[in-house]
Amino acid sequence: MLDFIQNYPILSVFLAYIAIISIVSIIVCIYDKKVSKKNRVELRTPEKTLLLLSAFGGSVAMFITMLIIRHKTKHFKFMVGIPVIMLVQAAIVWALFHFGIF
């Protein structure tokens, strides 16, 4: 593991960032689901925040969590928007590898 970090420092930081933002996305999504069941509108997480977490790297974790806990699955902007975000992110990661940044 230490060799991986020494040989690929940028990739290691990137993977650590993705892990952290994914965990945060999962926690926020589950929190919003629990608050929504209690009808506590004032404590809800804004949809904009959920989409921003996805855009900042938590899209895969957010999407899987939403499907598992059935949260926001009837909202077009989440069921189409997050997969679109994932495609854009995949294209960016591909480009980073293709052009030798990682």
All heavy atoms as an XYZ file, in Angstrom:
820
protein
N       0.823     -1.199      0.000
C       0.000      0.000      0.000
C       0.864      1.259      0.000
O       0.558      2.212     -0.692
C      -0.938     -0.037      1.215
C      -1.868      1.122      1.291
S      -3.021      1.059     -0.084
C      -4.270      2.111      0.486
N       1.915      1.241      0.780
C       2.800      2.392      0.843
C       3.471      2.633     -0.508
O       3.664      3.782     -0.913
C       3.856      2.199      1.936
C       4.709      3.411      2.285
C       3.821      4.591      2.659
C       5.646      3.094      3.420
N       3.800      1.541     -1.219
C       4.384      1.679     -2.558
C       3.414      2.376     -3.501
O       3.806      3.213     -4.306
C       4.753      0.313     -3.139
C       5.934     -0.316     -2.424
O       6.702      0.427     -1.800
O       6.065     -1.543     -2.499
N       2.134      2.030     -3.395
C       1.115      2.635     -4.251
C       1.061      4.134     -4.007
O       1.020      4.932     -4.946
C      -0.254      2.001     -3.978
C      -1.359      2.557     -4.830
C      -1.510      2.134     -6.139
C      -2.219      3.519     -4.334
C      -2.512      2.644     -6.940
C      -3.231      4.031     -5.126
C      -3.370      3.589     -6.432
N       1.075      4.532     -2.742
C       0.998      5.952     -2.397
C       2.239      6.683     -2.893
O       2.154      7.794     -3.411
C       0.808      6.133     -0.874
C      -0.573      5.605     -0.465
C       0.959      7.585     -0.463
C      -0.774      5.502      1.027
N       3.408      6.048     -2.754
C       4.646      6.680     -3.210
C       4.725      6.750     -4.732
O       5.211      7.733     -5.284
C       5.851      5.921     -2.666
C       6.022      6.092     -1.167
C       7.128      5.205     -0.605
O       7.528      4.240     -1.243
N       7.582      5.535      0.586
N       4.247      5.717     -5.403
C       4.332      5.675     -6.860
C       3.251      6.507     -7.554
O       3.460      6.973     -8.671
C       4.262      4.231     -7.365
C       5.477      3.433     -6.944
O       6.549      3.983     -6.706
N       5.313      2.135     -6.849
N       2.106      6.641     -6.920
C       0.981      7.368     -7.519
C       0.381      8.357     -6.520
O      -0.762      8.216     -6.094
C      -0.105      6.389     -7.974
C       0.398      5.319     -8.907
C       0.681      4.039     -8.434
C       0.586      5.587    -10.256
C       1.140      3.056     -9.292
C       1.043      4.615    -11.113
C       1.324      3.352    -10.628
O       1.779      2.382    -11.473
N       1.119      9.398     -6.136
C       0.612     10.303     -5.095
C      -0.660     11.050     -5.507
O      -1.575     11.196     -4.695
C       1.769     11.263     -4.851
C       2.614     11.188     -6.074
C       2.435      9.801     -6.616
N      -0.742     11.493     -6.754
C      -1.935     12.239     -7.192
C      -3.150     11.318     -7.203
O      -4.229     11.691     -6.741
C      -1.712     12.880     -8.575
C      -0.619     13.932     -8.479
C      -3.001     13.494     -9.109
C      -0.207     14.519     -9.815
N      -2.967     10.110     -7.707
C      -4.061      9.149     -7.745
C      -4.508      8.772     -6.337
O      -5.701      8.637     -6.075
C      -3.652      7.900     -8.534
C      -4.717      6.831     -8.725
C      -5.950      7.396     -9.421
C      -4.161      5.653     -9.503
N      -3.564      8.649     -5.422
C      -3.899      8.321     -4.030
C      -4.740      9.415     -3.387
O      -5.726      9.132     -2.697
C      -2.618      8.111     -3.218
O      -1.879      7.043     -3.720
N      -4.357     10.654     -3.621
C      -5.136     11.783     -3.082
C      -6.527     11.804     -3.706
O      -7.529     12.012     -3.016
C      -4.394     13.122     -3.326
C      -5.289     14.316     -3.010
C      -3.114     13.172     -2.515
N      -6.598     11.573     -5.010
C      -7.880     11.542     -5.710
C      -8.793     10.456     -5.145
O      -9.964     10.702     -4.863
C      -7.651     11.319     -7.209
C      -8.910     11.135     -8.000
C      -9.734     12.205     -8.278
C      -9.279      9.878     -8.459
C     -10.903     12.039     -9.003
C     -10.438      9.697     -9.189
C     -11.256     10.785     -9.465
N      -8.259      9.258     -4.949
C      -9.058      8.150     -4.410
C      -9.501      8.424     -2.974
O     -10.631      8.104     -2.600
C      -8.287      6.836     -4.500
C      -8.041      6.322     -5.920
C      -7.152      5.089     -5.889
C      -9.348      6.042     -6.631
N      -8.633      9.042     -2.178
C      -9.008      9.405     -0.808
C     -10.137     10.434     -0.824
O     -11.101     10.342     -0.055
C      -7.798      9.942     -0.057
N     -10.035     11.418     -1.720
C     -11.083     12.431     -1.853
C     -12.416     11.790     -2.249
O     -13.459     12.098     -1.660
C     -10.677     13.487     -2.890
C     -11.813     14.410     -3.248
C     -12.175     15.448     -2.399
C     -12.558     14.220     -4.417
C     -13.234     16.280     -2.705
C     -13.613     15.051     -4.727
C     -13.954     16.071     -3.872
O     -15.010     16.883     -4.172
N     -12.380     10.898     -3.239
C     -13.607     10.235     -3.691
C     -14.216      9.416     -2.549
O     -15.439      9.410     -2.369
C     -13.339      9.350     -4.928
C     -12.979     10.219     -6.138
C     -14.528      8.452     -5.255
C     -14.043     11.211     -6.568
N     -13.389      8.737     -1.767
C     -13.893      7.953     -0.639
C     -14.577      8.859      0.385
O     -15.676      8.551      0.862
C     -12.750      7.173      0.013
N     -13.957      9.979      0.704
C     -14.529     10.896      1.703
C     -15.821     11.525      1.197
O     -16.828     11.546      1.915
C     -13.498     11.983      2.087
C     -12.345     11.339      2.868
C     -14.142     13.099      2.898
C     -11.135     12.222      3.037
N     -15.836     12.042     -0.027
C     -17.047     12.681     -0.553
C     -18.167     11.657     -0.718
O     -19.349     11.977     -0.541
C     -16.773     13.455     -1.867
C     -17.923     14.423     -2.194
C     -16.530     12.537     -3.029
C     -17.997     15.620     -1.329
N     -17.818     10.416     -0.997
C     -18.829      9.355     -1.121
C     -19.462      9.060      0.231
O     -20.688      8.912      0.334
C     -18.203      8.091     -1.704
O     -17.801      8.311     -3.030
N     -18.648      8.983      1.267
C     -19.174      8.739      2.619
C     -20.070      9.887      3.056
O     -21.160      9.667      3.601
C     -18.024      8.502      3.615
C     -17.340      7.165      3.303
C     -18.514      8.541      5.059
C     -16.027      6.947      4.003
N     -19.633     11.111      2.794
C     -20.460     12.283      3.133
C     -21.779     12.233      2.363
O     -22.852     12.487      2.929
C     -19.692     13.595      2.847
C     -20.612     14.803      2.944
C     -18.509     13.739      3.788
N     -21.738     11.887      1.091
C     -22.953     11.805      0.272
C     -23.920     10.766      0.819
O     -25.135     11.008      0.878
C     -22.590     11.459     -1.176
O     -21.819     12.466     -1.745
N     -23.406      9.621      1.221
C     -24.249      8.564      1.786
C     -24.910      9.047      3.070
O     -26.124      8.889      3.260
C     -23.421      7.294      2.040
C     -23.020      6.664      0.705
C     -24.178      6.301      2.913
C     -21.948      5.589      0.830
N     -24.126      9.662      3.948
C     -24.654     10.139      5.232
C     -25.736     11.192      5.016
O     -26.810     11.129      5.632
C     -23.515     10.679      6.116
C     -22.619      9.528      6.573
C     -24.059     11.451      7.313
C     -21.316      9.963      7.213
N     -25.483     12.147      4.131
C     -26.455     13.222      3.882
C     -27.730     12.659      3.264
O     -28.839     13.062      3.637
C     -25.835     14.322      3.002
C     -26.878     15.324      2.553
C     -24.710     15.022      3.748
N     -27.603     11.728      2.353
C     -28.776     11.123      1.707
C     -29.628     10.357      2.727
O     -30.853     10.503      2.755
C     -28.323     10.210      0.581
S     -29.671      9.598     -0.448
N     -28.989      9.564      3.557
C     -29.724      8.806      4.578
C     -30.369      9.756      5.586
O     -31.523      9.563      5.983
C     -28.797      7.789      5.272
C     -28.422      6.690      4.281
C     -29.448      7.201      6.516
C     -27.335      5.748      4.773
N     -29.634     10.804      5.981
C     -30.192     11.797      6.899
C     -31.444     12.430      6.310
O     -32.470     12.552      6.981
C     -29.146     12.877      7.210
C     -29.722     14.087      7.897
C     -29.978     14.080      9.263
C     -30.047     15.234      7.176
C     -30.527     15.185      9.882
C     -30.586     16.339      7.784
C     -30.834     16.310      9.137
O     -31.388     17.404      9.749
N     -31.375     12.841      5.041
C     -32.522     13.484      4.407
C     -33.715     12.537      4.332
O     -34.854     12.956      4.529
C     -32.151     13.992      3.017
C     -33.217     14.888      2.437
O     -33.631     15.849      3.118
O     -33.663     14.628      1.302
N     -33.465     11.284      4.081
C     -34.553     10.290      4.038
C     -35.222     10.172      5.408
O     -36.448     10.147      5.518
C     -33.998      8.929      3.583
C     -34.980      7.786      3.669
C     -36.074      7.882      2.633
C     -36.938      6.640      2.666
N     -37.854      6.547      1.566
N     -34.417     10.091      6.462
C     -34.986      9.970      7.810
C     -35.789     11.206      8.193
O     -36.867     11.096      8.766
C     -33.877      9.722      8.834
C     -33.303      8.338      8.744
C     -32.325      8.061      9.850
C     -31.822      6.651      9.678
N     -31.500      6.018     10.919
N     -35.272     12.382      7.868
C     -35.976     13.631      8.188
C     -37.262     13.730      7.375
O     -38.290     14.189      7.876
C     -35.057     14.846      7.940
C     -35.821     16.143      8.055
C     -33.898     14.850      8.921
N     -37.233     13.268      6.127
C     -38.431     13.349      5.287
C     -39.550     12.468      5.828
O     -40.725     12.812      5.708
C     -38.108     12.958      3.848
O     -37.868     11.573      3.728
N     -39.206     11.339      6.419
C     -40.229     10.458      6.993
C     -40.915     11.100      8.200
O     -42.056     10.783      8.500
C     -39.609      9.128      7.413
C     -39.348      8.199      6.265
C     -38.863      6.870      6.788
C     -39.035      5.809      5.745
N     -38.749      4.485      6.298
N     -40.195     12.000      8.876
C     -40.754     12.668     10.061
C     -41.458     13.974      9.710
O     -41.920     14.684     10.603
C     -39.639     12.935     11.080
C     -39.030     11.669     11.626
C     -37.904     11.984     12.575
C     -37.265     10.694     13.060
N     -36.125     10.942     13.936
N     -41.516     14.298      8.402
C     -42.150     15.529      7.922
C     -41.568     16.786      8.568
O     -42.295     17.723      8.879
C     -43.672     15.480      8.127
C     -44.326     14.496      7.202
O     -43.926     14.350      6.056
N     -45.326     13.799      7.704
N     -40.258     16.801      8.762
C     -39.572     17.963      9.333
C     -38.966     18.774      8.191
O     -37.775     18.715      7.923
C     -38.483     17.511     10.305
C     -38.956     16.704     11.503
C     -39.715     17.530     12.537
N     -39.037     18.711     12.953
C     -38.240     18.789     14.014
N     -38.032     17.747     14.770
N     -37.654     19.933     14.331
N     -39.812     19.534      7.509
C     -39.407     20.277      6.315
C     -38.241     21.217      6.608
O     -37.325     21.363      5.792
C     -40.606     21.066      5.740
C     -40.199     21.900      4.551
C     -41.727     20.124      5.378
N     -38.223     21.818      7.783
C     -37.183     22.790      8.112
C     -35.802     22.139      8.273
O     -34.784     22.820      8.212
C     -37.544     23.573      9.384
C     -37.498     22.758     10.684
C     -38.744     21.922     10.961
O     -39.665     21.914     10.147
O     -38.781     21.291     12.024
N     -35.756     20.822      8.473
C     -34.481     20.123      8.648
C     -34.011     19.411      7.380
O     -32.939     18.810      7.371
C     -34.588     19.098      9.784
C     -34.890     19.651     11.174
C     -35.063     18.522     12.171
C     -33.787     20.600     11.616
N     -34.829     19.464      6.317
C     -34.489     18.753      5.082
C     -33.236     19.330      4.434
O     -32.947     20.516      4.539
C     -35.640     18.846      4.069
C     -36.927     18.160      4.454
C     -36.846     16.658      4.436
N     -36.400     16.078      3.193
C     -37.194     15.741      2.185
N     -38.488     15.937      2.268
N     -36.692     15.195      1.100
N     -32.525     18.474      3.751
C     -31.364     18.886      2.968
C     -31.868     19.390      1.620
O     -32.628     18.690      0.949
C     -30.421     17.687      2.746
O     -30.057     17.147      4.013
C     -29.182     18.099      1.995
N     -31.463     20.586      1.223
C     -31.923     21.096     -0.072
C     -31.486     20.176     -1.217
O     -30.396     19.600     -1.183
C     -31.240     22.459     -0.178
C     -30.901     22.838      1.218
C     -30.639     21.559      1.942
N     -32.340     20.060     -2.222
C     -32.017     19.228     -3.379
C     -30.733     19.710     -4.049
O     -29.949     18.905     -4.549
C     -33.181     19.236     -4.378
C     -34.383     18.472     -3.882
C     -35.506     18.399     -4.890
O     -35.458     19.130     -5.914
O     -36.432     17.602     -4.668
N     -30.526     21.005     -4.035
C     -29.321     21.579     -4.617
C     -28.068     21.015     -3.936
O     -27.076     20.709     -4.601
C     -29.368     23.097     -4.468
C     -28.226     23.845     -5.061
C     -28.580     25.330     -5.076
C     -27.458     26.158     -4.547
N     -27.740     27.581     -4.578
N     -28.118     20.840     -2.629
C     -26.987     20.286     -1.881
C     -26.724     18.841     -2.281
O     -25.573     18.435     -2.477
C     -27.251     20.374     -0.363
O     -27.452     21.743     -0.013
C     -26.093     19.805      0.438
N     -27.785     18.057     -2.425
C     -27.623     16.664     -2.838
C     -27.003     16.581     -4.232
O     -26.109     15.763     -4.473
C     -28.978     15.945     -2.814
C     -29.643     15.802     -1.437
C     -31.057     15.265     -1.589
C     -28.826     14.917     -0.527
N     -27.443     17.432     -5.127
C     -26.888     17.433     -6.483
C     -25.443     17.936     -6.503
O     -24.612     17.417     -7.258
C     -27.767     18.260     -7.417
C     -29.140     17.646     -7.712
C     -30.037     18.647     -8.436
C     -29.009     16.368     -8.511
N     -25.134     18.908     -5.660
C     -23.757     19.394     -5.583
C     -22.817     18.324     -5.037
O     -21.696     18.178     -5.523
C     -23.672     20.656     -4.721
C     -24.088     21.950     -5.399
C     -24.132     23.102     -4.397
C     -23.144     22.282     -6.537
N     -23.261     17.589     -4.027
C     -22.447     16.488     -3.517
C     -22.174     15.477     -4.622
O     -21.068     14.943     -4.732
C     -23.130     15.812     -2.329
C     -23.042     16.550     -0.997
C     -23.967     15.911      0.032
C     -21.614     16.571     -0.490
N     -23.175     15.227     -5.435
C     -22.990     14.320     -6.569
C     -21.984     14.895     -7.556
O     -21.085     14.191     -8.021
C     -24.320     14.082     -7.278
O     -25.195     13.388     -6.448
N     -22.129     16.161     -7.863
C     -21.239     16.803     -8.835
C     -19.801     16.871     -8.333
O     -18.859     16.806     -9.127
C     -21.744     18.208     -9.152
N     -19.621     16.974     -7.042
C     -18.270     17.067     -6.475
C     -17.610     15.705     -6.287
O     -16.526     15.627     -5.716
C     -18.288     17.826     -5.159
C     -18.528     19.300     -5.301
C     -19.211     19.985     -4.327
C     -18.091     20.016     -6.408
C     -19.441     21.350     -4.437
C     -18.311     21.370     -6.533
C     -18.986     22.041     -5.534
N     -18.262     14.625     -6.740
C     -17.610     13.326     -6.714
C     -18.363     12.220     -6.010
O     -17.941     11.071     -6.048
N     -19.483     12.536     -5.383
C     -20.223     11.514     -4.661
C     -21.373     10.921     -5.448
O     -22.279     10.315     -4.880
N     -21.338     11.049     -6.758
C     -22.482     10.653     -7.586
C     -22.782      9.156     -7.526
O     -23.947      8.767     -7.396
C     -22.271     11.080     -9.033
O     -21.078     10.525     -9.542
N     -21.771      8.329     -7.619
C     -22.010      6.883     -7.611
C     -22.576      6.453     -6.261
O     -23.582      5.738     -6.196
C     -20.713      6.107     -7.943
C     -20.919      4.620     -7.789
C     -20.248      6.438     -9.352
N     -21.956      6.919     -5.187
C     -22.429      6.566     -3.846
C     -23.836      7.110     -3.604
O     -24.687      6.413     -3.041
C     -21.471      7.097     -2.789
N     -24.081      8.328     -4.033
C     -25.400      8.946     -3.856
C     -26.462      8.163     -4.623
O     -27.530      7.864     -4.093
C     -25.371     10.400     -4.340
C     -26.694     11.124     -4.251
S     -27.128     11.690     -2.609
C     -25.962     13.011     -2.397
N     -26.170      7.822     -5.866
C     -27.146      7.129     -6.701
C     -27.468      5.744     -6.137
O     -28.639      5.368     -6.024
C     -26.628      7.021     -8.141
C     -27.668      6.582     -9.122
C     -28.705      7.421     -9.472
C     -27.611      5.328     -9.693
C     -29.672      7.028    -10.377
C     -28.569      4.919    -10.607
C     -29.603      5.767    -10.950
N     -26.456      4.998     -5.764
C     -26.678      3.662     -5.190
C     -27.456      3.762     -3.888
O     -28.398      2.993     -3.656
C     -25.333      2.930     -4.991
C     -24.730      2.586     -6.355
C     -25.509      1.673     -4.140
C     -23.301      2.084     -6.297
N     -27.096      4.719     -3.039
C     -27.808      4.908     -1.773
C     -29.265      5.264     -2.021
O     -30.164      4.725     -1.366
C     -27.137      6.005     -0.928
O     -25.772      5.633     -0.700
C     -27.836      6.189      0.401
N     -29.518      6.158     -2.977
C     -30.895      6.553     -3.283
C     -31.717      5.345     -3.736
O     -32.879      5.214     -3.355
C     -30.903      7.636     -4.360
C     -30.462      8.977     -3.854
S     -30.207     10.237     -5.127
C     -31.502      9.916     -6.266
N     -31.118      4.486     -4.540
C     -31.839      3.299     -4.996
C     -32.102      2.325     -3.850
O     -33.191      1.755     -3.751
C     -31.062      2.603     -6.114
C     -30.946      3.374     -7.430
C     -30.043      2.617     -8.406
C     -32.300      3.635     -8.039
N     -31.122      2.132     -2.995
C     -31.270      1.184     -1.884
C     -32.332      1.652     -0.901
O     -33.171      0.854     -0.462
C     -29.917      0.962     -1.178
C     -28.973      0.180     -2.093
C     -30.103      0.225      0.150
C     -27.543      0.096     -1.581
N     -32.286      2.944     -0.520
C     -33.240      3.424      0.494
C     -34.496      4.030     -0.134
O     -35.354      4.539      0.578
C     -32.584      4.429      1.463
C     -32.177      5.731      0.761
C     -31.404      3.806      2.175
C     -31.685      6.817      1.692
N     -34.587      3.980     -1.458
C     -35.729      4.520     -2.207
C     -36.013      5.982     -1.851
O     -37.112      6.347     -1.448
C     -36.968      3.658     -1.978
C     -36.835      2.335     -2.663
C     -38.118      1.559     -2.603
N     -37.775      0.227     -2.113
C     -38.481     -0.445     -1.246
N     -39.583      0.049     -0.759
N     -38.099     -1.635     -0.859
N     -34.997      6.799     -2.016
C     -35.116      8.224     -1.716
C     -34.897      9.021     -2.998
O     -33.913      8.816     -3.695
C     -34.081      8.624     -0.660
C     -34.217     10.026     -0.181
N     -35.403     10.531      0.298
C     -33.323     11.031     -0.101
C     -35.218     11.783      0.667
N     -33.960     12.109      0.424
N     -35.814      9.885     -3.331
C     -35.776     10.744     -4.517
C     -35.846      9.950     -5.821
O     -35.491     10.467     -6.871
C     -34.509     11.610     -4.518
C     -34.328     12.500     -3.321
C     -35.181     13.712     -3.429
C     -34.874     14.678     -2.288
N     -35.860     15.725     -2.196
N     -36.303      8.723     -5.774
C     -36.332      7.890     -6.980
C     -37.459      8.273     -7.940
O     -37.452      7.828     -9.086
C     -36.451      6.399     -6.616
O     -37.600      6.204     -5.800
C     -35.208      5.917     -5.889
N     -38.387      9.078     -7.503
C     -39.466      9.534     -8.387
C     -39.184     10.918     -8.959
O     -40.005     11.459     -9.686
C     -40.796      9.540     -7.633
C     -41.254      8.148     -7.243
C     -42.590      8.177     -6.543
C     -43.010      6.769     -6.169
N     -44.279      6.751     -5.449
N     -38.029     11.474     -8.623
C     -37.665     12.808     -9.089
C     -36.785     12.688    -10.329
O     -35.674     12.143    -10.273
C     -36.915     13.584     -8.007
C     -37.747     13.855     -6.791
N     -38.305     14.974     -6.487
C     -38.134     13.170     -5.805
C     -39.006     14.975     -5.379
N     -38.893     13.814     -4.927
N     -37.282     13.231    -11.421
C     -36.577     13.159    -12.705
C     -35.165     13.716    -12.611
O     -34.217     13.135    -13.138
C     -37.381     13.923    -13.771
C     -36.741     13.921    -15.117
C     -36.873     12.830    -15.958
C     -36.005     15.014    -15.548
C     -36.291     12.827    -17.208
C     -35.410     15.021    -16.799
C     -35.564     13.923    -17.630
N     -35.018     14.853    -11.924
C     -33.705     15.493    -11.883
C     -32.661     14.646    -11.172
O     -31.477     14.788    -11.421
C     -33.772     16.894    -11.294
C     -33.983     16.988     -9.813
C     -33.758     18.413     -9.325
C     -35.041     19.029     -8.888
N     -34.881     20.371     -8.355
N     -33.100     13.737    -10.314
C     -32.156     12.843     -9.639
C     -31.932     11.559    -10.432
O     -30.807     11.094    -10.554
C     -32.648     12.504     -8.230
C     -32.483     13.642     -7.276
C     -33.527     14.516     -7.029
C     -31.281     13.863     -6.636
C     -33.379     15.581     -6.164
C     -31.110     14.927     -5.767
C     -32.168     15.788     -5.528
N     -32.984     10.987    -10.977
C     -32.858      9.713    -11.685
C     -32.204      9.873    -13.060
O     -31.671      8.915    -13.600
C     -34.226      9.042    -11.836
C     -34.782      8.524    -10.518
S     -33.799      7.202     -9.796
C     -32.825      8.058     -8.577
N     -32.242     11.076    -13.611
C     -31.560     11.340    -14.876
C     -30.310     12.197    -14.629
O     -29.251     11.940    -15.194
C     -32.507     12.029    -15.885
C     -31.765     12.459    -17.129
C     -33.651     11.091    -16.236
N     -30.449     13.166    -13.765
C     -29.354     14.099    -13.511
C     -28.104     13.455    -12.945
O     -26.987     13.722    -13.411
N     -28.268     12.593    -11.963
C     -27.085     11.972    -11.351
C     -26.384     11.021    -12.326
O     -25.157     11.057    -12.428
C     -27.436     11.320    -10.001
C     -27.787     12.430     -8.989
C     -26.270     10.482     -9.480
C     -28.180     11.946     -7.616
N     -27.109     10.192    -13.088
C     -26.394      9.402    -14.102
C     -25.671     10.267    -15.141
O     -24.579      9.908    -15.597
C     -27.497      8.556    -14.741
C     -28.485      8.378    -13.644
C     -28.489      9.704    -12.934
N     -26.243     11.405    -15.502
C     -25.559     12.312    -16.431
C     -24.275     12.841    -15.788
O     -23.213     12.892    -16.418
C     -26.483     13.474    -16.870
C     -25.707     14.565    -17.586
C     -27.608     12.942    -17.746
N     -24.364     13.204    -14.509
C     -23.177     13.649    -13.773
C     -22.117     12.542    -13.771
O     -20.933     12.799    -13.975
C     -23.545     14.075    -12.334
C     -24.353     15.372    -12.350
C     -22.294     14.243    -11.471
C     -24.982     15.743    -11.009
N     -22.549     11.295    -13.562
C     -21.610     10.172    -13.552
C     -20.922     10.019    -14.914
O     -19.723      9.747    -14.970
C     -22.316      8.867    -13.171
C     -22.661      8.782    -11.702
S     -23.226      7.150    -11.181
C     -24.878      7.111    -11.834
N     -21.669     10.189    -15.994
C     -21.072     10.093    -17.331
C     -20.027     11.189    -17.559
O     -18.951     10.928    -18.107
C     -22.152     10.155    -18.407
C     -23.050      8.932    -18.526
C     -24.189      9.201    -19.510
C     -22.249      7.718    -18.955
N     -20.358     12.397    -17.140
C     -19.406     13.502    -17.277
C     -18.160     13.225    -16.444
O     -17.020     13.416    -16.912
C     -20.065     14.843    -16.877
C     -19.039     15.963    -16.777
C     -21.178     15.204    -17.851
N     -18.355     12.748    -15.211
C     -17.213     12.435    -14.358
C     -16.366     11.311    -14.948
O     -15.132     11.369    -14.901
C     -17.680     12.068    -12.950
C     -18.244     13.253    -12.202
C     -18.950     12.870    -10.917
O     -19.389     11.737    -10.736
N     -19.064     13.823    -10.010
N     -17.008     10.300    -15.510
C     -16.267      9.201    -16.139
C     -15.445      9.720    -17.316
O     -14.285      9.307    -17.510
C     -17.228      8.103    -16.594
N     -16.012     10.637    -18.090
C     -15.281     11.220    -19.214
C     -14.076     12.024    -18.727
O     -12.990     11.964    -19.322
C     -16.207     12.104    -20.049
N     -14.244     12.734    -17.638
C     -13.133     13.517    -17.068
C     -12.028     12.587    -16.572
O     -10.844     12.810    -16.847
C     -13.636     14.446    -15.940
C     -14.501     15.562    -16.526
C     -12.463     15.030    -15.150
C     -15.271     16.364    -15.488
N     -12.412     11.535    -15.854
C     -11.412     10.582    -15.359
C     -10.698      9.902    -16.524
O      -9.467      9.745    -16.506
C     -12.060      9.538    -14.402
C     -11.104      8.405    -14.092
C     -12.523     10.222    -13.123
N     -11.447      9.522    -17.554
C     -10.834      8.923    -18.737
C      -9.810      9.882    -19.346
O      -8.700      9.480    -19.692
C     -11.892      8.558    -19.772
C     -11.270      8.035    -21.036
C     -10.879      6.767    -21.295
C     -10.929      8.815    -22.190
N     -10.319      6.687    -22.555
C     -10.326      7.936    -23.126
C     -11.067     10.151    -22.533
C      -9.879      8.361    -24.368
C     -10.611     10.571    -23.775
C     -10.032      9.677    -24.668
N     -10.188     11.146    -19.467
C      -9.285     12.139    -20.050
C      -8.031     12.313    -19.195
O      -6.922     12.433    -19.728
C     -10.007     13.474    -20.221
N      -8.199     12.305    -17.885
C      -7.043     12.443    -16.990
C      -6.071     11.282    -17.168
O      -4.856     11.474    -17.177
C      -7.502     12.549    -15.537
C      -8.258     13.821    -15.166
C      -8.803     13.732    -13.743
C      -7.379     15.050    -15.330
N      -6.596     10.073    -17.303
C      -5.736      8.914    -17.538
C      -5.153      8.937    -18.954
O      -3.975      8.660    -19.150
C      -6.504      7.605    -17.326
C      -6.530      7.170    -15.895
C      -7.640      7.408    -15.105
C      -5.446      6.506    -15.328
C      -7.671      7.007    -13.785
C      -5.468      6.095    -14.011
C      -6.573      6.340    -13.241
N      -5.981      9.279    -19.925
C      -5.553      9.288    -21.320
C      -4.416     10.267    -21.579
O      -3.493      9.986    -22.332
C      -6.741      9.596    -22.226
C      -6.421      9.572    -23.679
N      -6.172      8.413    -24.364
C      -6.279     10.584    -24.579
C      -5.901      8.690    -25.624
N      -5.971     10.002    -25.777
N      -4.494     11.430    -20.943
C      -3.473     12.455    -21.149
C      -2.356     12.391    -20.127
O      -1.520     13.292    -20.033
C      -4.116     13.839    -21.178
C      -5.033     14.014    -22.358
C      -6.406     14.123    -22.180
C      -4.528     14.046    -23.659
C      -7.245     14.274    -23.269
C      -5.362     14.205    -24.744
C      -6.730     14.310    -24.559
N      -2.343     11.334    -19.320
C      -1.215     11.059    -18.434
C      -1.146     11.876    -17.170
O      -0.091     11.984    -16.559
N      -2.257     12.458    -16.752
C      -2.228     13.241    -15.501
C      -2.175     12.299    -14.301
O      -1.550     12.585    -13.302
C      -3.434     14.196    -15.444
C      -3.268     15.221    -16.563
C      -3.547     14.855    -14.086
C      -4.427     16.127    -16.769
N      -2.813     11.143    -14.413
C      -2.727     10.120    -13.352
C      -1.724      9.096    -13.738
O      -1.582      8.642    -14.789
C      -4.077      9.453    -13.112
C      -5.045     10.276    -12.314
C      -6.381     10.280    -12.618
C      -4.629     11.057    -11.247
C      -7.293     11.014    -11.889
C      -5.528     11.800    -10.513
C      -6.858     11.773    -10.832
